[in-house]
């Protein structure tokens, strides 16, 4: 499914550099647009390696529907109600107990 993730609505691939290895990585994510920013539902929490790497670097590359976007200024926030997510997605995220999100701005 990984080759198709970047073309499915609500999903994308995030590219980042490992903070210890310096290697380039790509990880599938759930991403949504809000007020010009990109909001990522952290389904594995803020301790996931990709999140820690993006926070350390301060930027990432997003591949979404065939477009590549540079994102900057990653900001973690807690939202147990998933209020910035689309209405249809909120019950699923609450059921999965996802309350952490990452907000980034396009460069």
Secondary structure, DSSP 8 states (H G I E B T S, - for coil): -HHHHTTSTTEEEEEEE-TTT--EEEEEEEEEEETTEEEEE-TT-TTSHHHHHHHHHTEEEEEETTEEEEEEEEEEEE-TT-TTS-HHHHHHHHHTT--EEEEEEE-
